[in-house]
């Protein structure tokens, strides 16, 4: 683990410890955690003790030099993620990296090139693709269940808890755009199987007193299909549940609570003012994503990897590029084309 983060402790480590062993034997985890590296040795030591890890490393090169380390998980502040992910790739390790993978398009592209050059798997952790309701939505879209896609809307509004009002509110943390809107962009690209062509954003810095936006409304226009998708992301708006809605020529699909940690997501099919609840079942999105990453490591095919619903290195580059365009649009008050 590269980074002693709250996300790693709450989601990644429990997900890793539930992975089935390749032999199929019950009660054995399919992955062994060697240790953790943190920029803060004190934090790293406390993290290792709390999470029952073998040890914490003060020297990153020492951890990456171990021959029994096949892959690393990068989860740190955004300003550190590029350097940590690059170090992992250059040491010959596969990488699962939290988002954003970098703060500049050139850095993200460098990670993609390095992974390709070394034949390594680099997966930006857009874990919500593994949510059971969103995964089922994607299947229905590909089966043409609601016909031709006409547009959509994504809502991700919830107050940022006080204990998270730290680096997320600094310029090198990216504010609400790099924390939340970037996930909207990934879902749009994934569900529509299209690229973002143009963005127009309005933002505000109303409540939290930081130097970054705490609320943003974005219109995305897609390249091939030309559909419009609106995204509303906020650190300050309460009492509004998260949702992903796709409008089709033969009906609409809506997922509720996709961002919520307190209740499972649910999928609705809407047609002619009638609403059908579509049953979904599956593990939480982190467990699903970690399992897919684990399986991808075991199943190389012709020099590439079977990643299933996992995001690719190129997804990481394109999502960041669109998110940076959103920041530019909000800052300058103009629409921005995404090259």
C-alpha atoms as a printed R data frame, in Angstrom:
    type eleno elety resid chain resno       x       y       z
1   ATOM     1    CA   UNK     A     1   0.000   0.000   0.000
2   ATOM     2    CA   UNK     A     2   1.405   3.387  -1.009
3   ATOM     3    CA   UNK     A     3  -0.373   5.872   1.230
4   ATOM     4    CA   UNK     A     4  -1.877   5.406   4.686
5   ATOM     5    CA   UNK     A     5  -5.271   6.775   3.691
6   ATOM     6    CA   UNK     A     6  -8.742   6.597   5.146
7   ATOM     7    CA   UNK     A     7 -10.003   5.073   1.883
8   ATOM     8    CA   UNK     A     8  -7.439   2.278   2.105
9   ATOM     9    CA   UNK     A     9  -8.415   1.539   5.700
10  ATOM    10    CA   UNK     A    10 -12.185   1.664   5.260
11  ATOM    11    CA   UNK     A    11 -12.576   0.067   1.833
12  ATOM    12    CA   UNK     A    12  -9.493  -1.369   0.172
13  ATOM    13    CA   UNK     A    13  -8.116  -3.478   3.021
14  ATOM    14    CA   UNK     A    14 -11.477  -5.120   3.903
15  ATOM    15    CA   UNK     A    15 -12.049  -5.780   0.182
16  ATOM    16    CA   UNK     A    16  -8.621  -7.384  -0.184
17  ATOM    17    CA   UNK     A    17  -9.174  -9.621   2.797
18  ATOM    18    CA   UNK     A    18 -12.366 -11.049   1.300
19  ATOM    19    CA   UNK     A    19 -10.766 -12.096  -1.997
20  ATOM    20    CA   UNK     A    20 -11.012 -15.823  -2.728
21  ATOM    21    CA   UNK     A    21  -7.783 -17.793  -2.907
22  ATOM    22    CA   UNK     A    22  -6.814 -18.873  -6.446
23  ATOM    23    CA   UNK     A    23  -6.944 -22.500  -5.249
24  ATOM    24    CA   UNK     A    24 -10.570 -22.043  -4.283
25  ATOM    25    CA   UNK     A    25  -9.872 -23.140  -0.725
26  ATOM    26    CA   UNK     A    26 -12.189 -21.421   1.770
27  ATOM    27    CA   UNK     A    27 -10.914 -19.130   4.473
28  ATOM    28    CA   UNK     A    28  -7.777 -18.027   2.657
29  ATOM    29    CA   UNK     A    29  -7.352 -14.557   1.258
30  ATOM    30    CA   UNK     A    30  -6.178 -14.380  -2.322
31  ATOM    31    CA   UNK     A    31  -3.797 -11.479  -1.667
32  ATOM    32    CA   UNK     A    32  -1.166 -10.809   0.972
33  ATOM    33    CA   UNK     A    33  -0.430  -7.259   2.071
34  ATOM    34    CA   UNK     A    34   3.298  -6.810   2.500
35  ATOM    35    CA   UNK     A    35   3.198  -3.423   4.183
36  ATOM    36    CA   UNK     A    36   2.483   0.277   3.835
37  ATOM    37    CA   UNK     A    37   4.532   3.302   2.872
38  ATOM    38    CA   UNK     A    38   3.579   6.789   4.025
39  ATOM    39    CA   UNK     A    39   5.230  10.175   3.642
40  ATOM    40    CA   UNK     A    40   4.644  10.472   7.398
41  ATOM    41    CA   UNK     A    41   6.506   7.677   9.249
42  ATOM    42    CA   UNK     A    42   4.408   8.241  12.369
43  ATOM    43    CA   UNK     A    43   1.174   7.915  10.404
44  ATOM    44    CA   UNK     A    44   2.504   4.866   8.589
45  ATOM    45    CA   UNK     A    45   3.401   3.097  11.853
46  ATOM    46    CA   UNK     A    46  -0.011   3.819  13.374
47  ATOM    47    CA   UNK     A    47  -1.748   2.666  10.177
48  ATOM    48    CA   UNK     A    48   0.165  -0.608  10.119
49  ATOM    49    CA   UNK     A    49  -0.694  -1.366  13.742
50  ATOM    50    CA   UNK     A    50  -4.370  -0.461  13.384
51  ATOM    51    CA   UNK     A    51  -4.806  -2.549  10.237
52  ATOM    52    CA   UNK     A    52  -2.681  -5.508  11.332
53  ATOM    53    CA   UNK     A    53  -0.092  -5.109   8.581
54  ATOM    54    CA   UNK     A    54   3.341  -6.665   8.858
55  ATOM    55    CA   UNK     A    55   5.195  -3.367   8.915
56  ATOM    56    CA   UNK     A    56   5.386   0.226   7.743
57  ATOM    57    CA   UNK     A    57   8.203   1.356   5.445
58  ATOM    58    CA   UNK     A    58   9.959   4.697   5.705
59  ATOM    59    CA   UNK     A    59  11.858   4.051   2.476
60  ATOM    60    CA   UNK     A    60   9.707   3.649  -0.658
61  ATOM    61    CA   UNK     A    61  12.503   2.026  -2.677
62  ATOM    62    CA   UNK     A    62  12.933  -0.675  -0.026
63  ATOM    63    CA   UNK     A    63   9.282  -1.685  -0.324
64  ATOM    64    CA   UNK     A    64   9.254  -1.588  -4.125
65  ATOM    65    CA   UNK     A    65  12.474  -3.640  -4.327
66  ATOM    66    CA   UNK     A    66  10.795  -6.665  -2.767
67  ATOM    67    CA   UNK     A    67  10.419  -9.535  -5.233
68  ATOM    68    CA   UNK     A    68   7.238 -10.756  -3.528
69  ATOM    69    CA   UNK     A    69   5.397  -7.501  -4.313
70  ATOM    70    CA   UNK     A    70   3.457  -7.983  -7.560
71  ATOM    71    CA   UNK     A    71   1.163  -4.950  -7.375
72  ATOM    72    CA   UNK     A    72   0.756  -1.746  -5.407
73  ATOM    73    CA   UNK     A    73  -2.285   0.281  -4.420
74  ATOM    74    CA   UNK     A    74  -1.787   4.060  -4.499
75  ATOM    75    CA   UNK     A    75  -4.035   6.110  -2.236
76  ATOM    76    CA   UNK     A    76  -2.616   9.437  -1.131
77  ATOM    77    CA   UNK     A    77  -3.297  13.120  -1.597
78  ATOM    78    CA   UNK     A    78  -3.636  14.045  -5.297
79  ATOM    79    CA   UNK     A    79  -0.339  15.932  -5.295
80  ATOM    80    CA   UNK     A    80   1.501  12.686  -4.413
81  ATOM    81    CA   UNK     A    81  -0.305  10.147  -6.581
82  ATOM    82    CA   UNK     A    82   1.548  10.654  -9.842
83  ATOM    83    CA   UNK     A    83   4.990  10.226  -8.245
84  ATOM    84    CA   UNK     A    84   3.916   7.156  -6.256
85  ATOM    85    CA   UNK     A    85   2.234   5.481  -9.226
86  ATOM    86    CA   UNK     A    86   5.209   6.213 -11.484
87  ATOM    87    CA   UNK     A    87   7.616   4.765  -8.901
88  ATOM    88    CA   UNK     A    88   5.507   1.599  -8.736
89  ATOM    89    CA   UNK     A    89   5.444   1.184 -12.523
90  ATOM    90    CA   UNK     A    90   9.162   1.868 -12.903
91  ATOM    91    CA   UNK     A    91   9.803  -0.797 -10.264
92  ATOM    92    CA   UNK     A    92   7.891  -3.300 -12.415
93  ATOM    93    CA   UNK     A    93   4.717  -3.444 -10.295
94  ATOM    94    CA   UNK     A    94   1.131  -3.431 -11.489
95  ATOM    95    CA   UNK     A    95  -0.759  -0.441 -10.073
96  ATOM    96    CA   UNK     A    96  -4.280   0.219  -8.818
97  ATOM    97    CA   UNK     A    97  -4.461   3.983  -8.251
98  ATOM    98    CA   UNK     A    98  -7.077   6.196  -6.648
99  ATOM    99    CA   UNK     A    99  -8.266   9.247  -8.533
100 ATOM   100    CA   UNK     A   100  -7.166  11.681  -9.724
101 ATOM   101    CA   UNK     A   101  -4.117   9.795 -10.967
102 ATOM   102    CA   UNK     A   102  -2.291  13.110 -11.512
103 ATOM   103    CA   UNK     A   103  -2.866  16.857 -11.535
104 ATOM   104    CA   UNK     A   104  -1.660  17.488 -15.090
105 ATOM   105    CA   UNK     A   105  -2.575  15.870 -18.398
106 ATOM   106    CA   UNK     A   106   1.114  15.352 -19.243
107 ATOM   107    CA   UNK     A   107   1.649  13.414 -16.000
108 ATOM   108    CA   UNK     A   108  -1.366  11.169 -16.631
109 ATOM   109    CA   UNK     A   109  -0.158  10.492 -20.176
110 ATOM   110    CA   UNK     A   110   3.281   9.637 -18.790
111 ATOM   111    CA   UNK     A   111   1.748   6.977 -16.534
112 ATOM   112    CA   UNK     A   112  -0.086   5.453 -19.494
113 ATOM   113    CA   UNK     A   113   3.107   5.347 -21.587
114 ATOM   114    CA   UNK     A   114   5.165   3.861 -18.760
115 ATOM   115    CA   UNK     A   115   2.641   1.105 -18.085
116 ATOM   116    CA   UNK     A   116   2.449   0.236 -21.788
117 ATOM   117    CA   UNK     A   117   6.227   0.273 -22.167
118 ATOM   118    CA   UNK     A   118   6.697  -2.163 -19.273
119 ATOM   119    CA   UNK     A   119   3.676  -4.339 -20.109
120 ATOM   120    CA   UNK     A   120   2.060  -3.560 -16.767
121 ATOM   121    CA   UNK     A   121  -1.527  -3.137 -15.675
122 ATOM   122    CA   UNK     A   122  -2.326   0.404 -14.571
123 ATOM   123    CA   UNK     A   123  -5.910   0.804 -13.335
124 ATOM   124    CA   UNK     A   124  -7.341   4.149 -12.156
125 ATOM   125    CA   UNK     A   125  -9.763   3.180  -9.419
126 ATOM   126    CA   UNK     A   126 -13.105   4.342 -10.804
127 ATOM   127    CA   UNK     A   127 -14.706   1.890  -8.419
128 ATOM   128    CA   UNK     A   128 -18.317   2.986  -8.979
129 ATOM   129    CA   UNK     A   129 -18.301   0.998 -12.210
130 ATOM   130    CA   UNK     A   130 -18.429  -1.991  -9.866
131 ATOM   131    CA   UNK     A   131 -21.613  -0.839  -8.108
132 ATOM   132    CA   UNK     A   132 -24.256  -3.521  -8.690
133 ATOM   133    CA   UNK     A   133 -26.959  -1.110  -9.889
134 ATOM   134    CA   UNK     A   134 -24.646   0.850 -12.196
135 ATOM   135    CA   UNK     A   135 -23.178  -2.369 -13.596
136 ATOM   136    CA   UNK     A   136 -26.693  -3.624 -14.357
137 ATOM   137    CA   UNK     A   137 -27.571  -0.248 -15.908
138 ATOM   138    CA   UNK     A   138 -24.574  -0.597 -18.216
139 ATOM   139    CA   UNK     A   139 -25.727  -4.080 -19.267
140 ATOM   140    CA   UNK     A   140 -29.231  -2.826 -20.048
141 ATOM   141    CA   UNK     A   141 -27.870   0.067 -22.090
142 ATOM   142    CA   UNK     A   142 -25.712  -2.305 -24.129
143 ATOM   143    CA   UNK     A   143 -28.743  -4.590 -24.635
144 ATOM   144    CA   UNK     A   144 -30.657  -1.588 -26.041
145 ATOM   145    CA   UNK     A   145 -33.287  -1.934 -23.285
146 ATOM   146    CA   UNK     A   146 -34.153   1.789 -23.432
147 ATOM   147    CA   UNK     A   147 -33.388   2.244 -27.106
148 ATOM   148    CA   UNK     A   148 -31.153   4.991 -28.391
149 ATOM   149    CA   UNK     A   149 -29.573   7.091 -25.656
150 ATOM   150    CA   UNK     A   150 -30.786  10.702 -25.800
151 ATOM   151    CA   UNK     A   151 -29.094  12.258 -22.763
152 ATOM   152    CA   UNK     A   152 -28.701  12.037 -19.011
153 ATOM   153    CA   UNK     A   153 -28.179  13.673 -15.649
154 ATOM   154    CA   UNK     A   154 -25.895  12.895 -12.720
155 ATOM   155    CA   UNK     A   155 -26.348  14.292  -9.214
156 ATOM   156    CA   UNK     A   156 -23.722  13.924  -6.516
157 ATOM   157    CA   UNK     A   157 -24.583  16.356  -3.729
158 ATOM   158    CA   UNK     A   158 -23.745  15.734  -0.080
159 ATOM   159    CA   UNK     A   159 -22.042  17.891   2.550
160 ATOM   160    CA   UNK     A   160 -18.334  17.219   2.879
161 ATOM   161    CA   UNK     A   161 -17.794  15.868   6.442
162 ATOM   162    CA   UNK     A   162 -15.646  18.084   8.688
163 ATOM   163    CA   UNK     A   163 -12.911  15.443   8.960
164 ATOM   164    CA   UNK     A   164 -12.514  15.525   5.149
165 ATOM   165    CA   UNK     A   165 -12.290  19.307   4.914
166 ATOM   166    CA   UNK     A   166  -8.512  19.263   4.594
167 ATOM   167    CA   UNK     A   167  -6.550  18.764   1.350
168 ATOM   168    CA   UNK     A   168  -9.773  18.520  -0.720
169 ATOM   169    CA   UNK     A   169 -10.224  22.264  -0.179
170 ATOM   170    CA   UNK     A   170  -6.726  23.197  -1.373
171 ATOM   171    CA   UNK     A   171  -5.794  23.932  -4.999
172 ATOM   172    CA   UNK     A   172  -3.620  20.796  -5.173
173 ATOM   173    CA   UNK     A   173  -6.621  18.797  -3.970
174 ATOM   174    CA   UNK     A   174  -8.845  19.973  -6.795
175 ATOM   175    CA   UNK     A   175 -12.012  20.726  -4.861
176 ATOM   176    CA   UNK     A   176 -15.320  19.165  -5.834
177 ATOM   177    CA   UNK     A   177 -14.318  18.754  -9.504
178 ATOM   178    CA   UNK     A   178 -11.369  16.409  -8.955
179 ATOM   179    CA   UNK     A   179 -13.065  14.700  -6.024
180 ATOM   180    CA   UNK     A   180 -16.526  14.071  -7.514
181 ATOM   181    CA   UNK     A   181 -17.096  15.474 -11.012
182 ATOM   182    CA   UNK     A   182 -14.276  13.355 -12.381
183 ATOM   183    CA   UNK     A   183 -16.302  10.262 -11.383
184 ATOM   184    CA   UNK     A   184 -19.345  11.663 -13.199
185 ATOM   185    CA   UNK     A   185 -17.217  12.080 -16.308
186 ATOM   186    CA   UNK     A   186 -16.015   8.494 -16.068
187 ATOM   187    CA   UNK     A   187 -19.567   7.171 -15.749
188 ATOM   188    CA   UNK     A   188 -20.705   9.237 -18.738
189 ATOM   189    CA   UNK     A   189 -17.857   8.002 -20.945
190 ATOM   190    CA   UNK     A   190 -18.397   4.408 -19.802
191 ATOM   191    CA   UNK     A   191 -22.194   4.284 -20.041
192 ATOM   192    CA   UNK     A   192 -22.425   6.149 -23.359
193 ATOM   193    CA   UNK     A   193 -19.297   4.525 -24.827
194 ATOM   194    CA   UNK     A   194 -18.360   7.955 -26.126
195 ATOM   195    CA   UNK     A   195 -15.945  10.782 -25.467
196 ATOM   196    CA   UNK     A   196 -16.580  14.226 -23.996
197 ATOM   197    CA   UNK     A   197 -16.316  16.825 -26.764
198 ATOM   198    CA   UNK     A   198 -17.202  20.074 -24.960
199 ATOM   199    CA   UNK     A   199 -17.894  21.254 -21.411
200 ATOM   200    CA   UNK     A   200 -19.577  24.345 -19.978
201 ATOM   201    CA   UNK     A   201 -19.392  24.823 -16.206
202 ATOM   202    CA   UNK     A   202 -20.565  27.232 -13.523
203 ATOM   203    CA   UNK     A   203 -19.125  26.944 -10.029
204 ATOM   204    CA   UNK     A   204 -19.120  28.589  -6.628
205 ATOM   205    CA   UNK     A   205 -16.987  28.888  -3.501
206 ATOM   206    CA   UNK     A   206 -19.838  29.718  -1.163
207 ATOM   207    CA   UNK     A   207 -19.481  27.980   2.146
208 ATOM   208    CA   UNK     A   208 -16.311  26.108   3.032
209 ATOM   209    CA   UNK     A   209 -13.850  28.972   2.775
210 ATOM   210    CA   UNK     A   210 -11.299  27.171   0.657
211 ATOM   211    CA   UNK     A   211  -9.512  28.307  -2.483
212 ATOM   212    CA   UNK     A   212 -11.329  25.801  -4.692
213 ATOM   213    CA   UNK     A   213 -14.881  25.264  -5.894
214 ATOM   214    CA   UNK     A   214 -17.250  23.539  -3.484
215 ATOM   215    CA   UNK     A   215 -20.161  23.293  -5.963
216 ATOM   216    CA   UNK     A   216 -20.324  22.950  -9.735
217 ATOM   217    CA   UNK     A   217 -22.946  22.441 -12.436
218 ATOM   218    CA   UNK     A   218 -21.566  21.128 -15.723
219 ATOM   219    CA   UNK     A   219 -23.042  20.491 -19.153
220 ATOM   220    CA   UNK     A   220 -21.165  17.851 -21.129
221 ATOM   221    CA   UNK     A   221 -21.627  17.339 -24.857
222 ATOM   222    CA   UNK     A   222 -20.554  13.987 -26.278
223 ATOM   223    CA   UNK     A   223 -18.467  13.676 -29.398
224 ATOM   224    CA   UNK     A   224 -20.057  11.022 -31.610
225 ATOM   225    CA   UNK     A   225 -23.645  11.032 -30.364
226 ATOM   226    CA   UNK     A   226 -23.898  14.736 -29.545
227 ATOM   227    CA   UNK     A   227 -26.011  14.056 -26.435
228 ATOM   228    CA   UNK     A   228 -26.042  16.500 -23.531
229 ATOM   229    CA   UNK     A   229 -25.476  15.305 -19.963
230 ATOM   230    CA   UNK     A   230 -25.784  17.598 -16.941
231 ATOM   231    CA   UNK     A   231 -23.792  17.001 -13.760
232 ATOM   232    CA   UNK     A   232 -24.381  18.682 -10.393
233 ATOM   233    CA   UNK     A   233 -21.747  18.075  -7.726
234 ATOM   234    CA   UNK     A   234 -21.631  19.769  -4.360
235 ATOM   235    CA   UNK     A   235 -19.760  19.655  -1.054
236 ATOM   236    CA   UNK     A   236 -22.402  21.898   0.551
237 ATOM   237    CA   UNK     A   237 -25.903  20.902  -0.637
238 ATOM   238    CA   UNK     A   238 -27.725  18.615   1.842
239 ATOM   239    CA   UNK     A   239 -30.872  16.479   1.613
240 ATOM   240    CA   UNK     A   240 -30.417  15.394  -1.995
241 ATOM   241    CA   UNK     A   241 -29.579  11.798  -2.808
242 ATOM   242    CA   UNK     A   242 -27.109  10.893  -5.518
243 ATOM   243    CA   UNK     A   243 -28.500   9.673  -8.824
244 ATOM   244    CA   UNK     A   244 -27.531   8.678 -12.348
245 ATOM   245    CA   UNK     A   245 -30.292   8.956 -14.965
246 ATOM   246    CA   UNK     A   246 -30.143   7.996 -18.632
247 ATOM   247    CA   UNK     A   247 -32.875   9.007 -21.060
248 ATOM   248    CA   UNK     A   248 -33.602   6.705 -23.991
249 ATOM   249    CA   UNK     A   249 -36.016   6.610 -26.911
250 ATOM   250    CA   UNK     A   250 -37.890   3.698 -25.287
251 ATOM   251    CA   UNK     A   251 -37.614   4.590 -21.609
252 ATOM   252    CA   UNK     A   252 -35.258   5.818 -18.910
253 ATOM   253    CA   UNK     A   253 -33.027   4.167 -16.328
254 ATOM   254    CA   UNK     A   254 -32.253   5.755 -12.968
255 ATOM   255    CA   UNK     A   255 -29.876   4.642 -10.211
256 ATOM   256    CA   UNK     A   256 -30.407   6.117  -6.751
257 ATOM   257    CA   UNK     A   257 -27.821   6.323  -3.938
258 ATOM   258    CA   UNK     A   258 -24.811   5.396  -6.063
259 ATOM   259    CA   UNK     A   259 -22.477   7.590  -3.959
260 ATOM   260    CA   UNK     A   260 -24.033   6.773  -0.597
261 ATOM   261    CA   UNK     A   261 -22.071   4.824   2.004
262 ATOM   262    CA   UNK     A   262 -25.173   4.292   4.163
263 ATOM   263    CA   UNK     A   263 -27.548   2.425   1.865
264 ATOM   264    CA   UNK     A   264 -27.324   0.240  -1.235
265 ATOM   265    CA   UNK     A   265 -28.007   1.670  -4.659
266 ATOM   266    CA   UNK     A   266 -31.232   0.848  -6.472
267 ATOM   267    CA   UNK     A   267 -32.165   0.723 -10.156
268 ATOM   268    CA   UNK     A   268 -35.436   1.965 -11.672
269 ATOM   269    CA   UNK     A   269 -36.830   1.523 -15.185
270 ATOM   270    CA   UNK     A   270 -39.224   4.339 -16.166
271 ATOM   271    CA   UNK     A   271 -41.539   4.121 -19.167
272 ATOM   272    CA   UNK     A   272 -44.829   5.884 -19.916
273 ATOM   273    CA   UNK     A   273 -45.046   7.226 -16.342
274 ATOM   274    CA   UNK     A   274 -44.705   3.700 -14.945
275 ATOM   275    CA   UNK     A   275 -41.818   2.816 -12.654
276 ATOM   276    CA   UNK     A   276 -40.348  -0.671 -12.349
277 ATOM   277    CA   UNK     A   277 -37.793  -1.517  -9.666
278 ATOM   278    CA   UNK     A   278 -35.144  -3.784 -11.186
279 ATOM   279    CA   UNK     A   279 -33.612  -6.135  -8.593
280 ATOM   280    CA   UNK     A   280 -29.832  -6.007  -8.358
281 ATOM   281    CA   UNK     A   281 -27.463  -8.011  -6.245
282 ATOM   282    CA   UNK     A   282 -23.726  -8.094  -5.810
283 ATOM   283    CA   UNK     A   283 -20.826  -7.110  -3.565
284 ATOM   284    CA   UNK     A   284 -20.038  -3.513  -2.704
285 ATOM   285    CA   UNK     A   285 -18.238  -1.602  -5.422
286 ATOM   286    CA   UNK     A   286 -14.796  -1.812  -3.796
287 ATOM   287    CA   UNK     A   287 -15.001  -5.569  -3.332
288 ATOM   288    CA   UNK     A   288 -16.136  -5.960  -6.949
289 ATOM   289    CA   UNK     A   289 -13.349  -3.723  -8.240
290 ATOM   290    CA   UNK     A   290 -10.598  -5.352  -6.189
291 ATOM   291    CA   UNK     A   291 -11.764  -8.779  -7.311
292 ATOM   292    CA   UNK     A   292 -11.732  -7.697 -10.971
293 ATOM   293    CA   UNK     A   293  -8.220  -6.264 -10.537
294 ATOM   294    CA   UNK     A   294  -7.117  -9.460  -8.815
295 ATOM   295    CA   UNK     A   295  -8.480 -11.598 -11.656
296 ATOM   296    CA   UNK     A   296  -6.881  -9.340 -14.274
297 ATOM   297    CA   UNK     A   297  -3.474  -9.938 -12.679
298 ATOM   298    CA   UNK     A   298  -3.989 -13.693 -12.995
299 ATOM   299    CA   UNK     A   299  -5.222 -13.699 -16.599
300 ATOM   300    CA   UNK     A   300  -2.806 -12.039 -19.012
301 ATOM   301    CA   UNK     A   301  -3.860 -12.501 -22.636
302 ATOM   302    CA   UNK     A   302  -1.537 -11.866 -25.577
303 ATOM   303    CA   UNK     A   303   0.471  -9.267 -23.697
304 ATOM   304    CA   UNK     A   304  -2.567  -7.355 -22.507
305 ATOM   305    CA   UNK     A   305  -4.997  -7.897 -19.654
306 ATOM   306    CA   UNK     A   306  -8.654  -8.797 -19.401
307 ATOM   307    CA   UNK     A   307  -9.911  -5.914 -17.300
308 ATOM   308    CA   UNK     A   308 -13.691  -6.383 -17.576
309 ATOM   309    CA   UNK     A   309 -15.381  -3.244 -16.240
310 ATOM   310    CA   UNK     A   310 -12.117  -1.874 -14.852
311 ATOM   311    CA   UNK     A   311 -11.009   1.519 -16.093
312 ATOM   312    CA   UNK     A   312  -7.896   1.570 -18.244
313 ATOM   313    CA   UNK     A   313  -4.900   3.865 -18.147
314 ATOM   314    CA   UNK     A   314  -6.362   5.696 -21.135
315 ATOM   315    CA   UNK     A   315  -9.616   6.224 -19.207
316 ATOM   316    CA   UNK     A   316  -7.554   7.868 -16.492
317 ATOM   317    CA   UNK     A   317  -5.956  10.223 -19.013
318 ATOM   318    CA   UNK     A   318  -9.219  11.152 -20.744
319 ATOM   319    CA   UNK     A   319 -11.195  11.604 -17.513
320 ATOM   320    CA   UNK     A   320  -8.553  13.934 -16.106
321 ATOM   321    CA   UNK     A   321  -8.399  15.859 -19.387
322 ATOM   322    CA   UNK     A   322 -12.166  16.460 -19.287
323 ATOM   323    CA   UNK     A   323 -12.069  17.380 -15.579
324 ATOM   324    CA   UNK     A   324  -9.323  19.933 -16.222
325 ATOM   325    CA   UNK     A   325 -11.501  21.365 -19.006
326 ATOM   326    CA   UNK     A   326 -14.314  21.740 -16.449
327 ATOM   327    CA   UNK     A   327 -11.970  23.681 -14.159
328 ATOM   328    CA   UNK     A   328 -10.926  25.911 -17.054
329 ATOM   329    CA   UNK     A   329 -14.535  26.522 -18.078
330 ATOM   330    CA   UNK     A   330 -15.589  27.415 -14.540
331 ATOM   331    CA   UNK     A   331 -12.604  29.718 -14.090
332 ATOM   332    CA   UNK     A   332 -12.952  31.608 -17.372
333 ATOM   333    CA   UNK     A   333 -16.733  31.514 -17.865
334 ATOM   334    CA   UNK     A   334 -16.565  29.973 -21.338
335 ATOM   335    CA   UNK     A   335 -17.258  26.572 -22.826
336 ATOM   336    CA   UNK     A   336 -14.144  24.489 -23.488
337 ATOM   337    CA   UNK     A   337 -13.504  21.886 -26.169
338 ATOM   338    CA   UNK     A   338 -11.821  18.689 -25.045
339 ATOM   339    CA   UNK     A   339  -9.184  17.767 -27.627
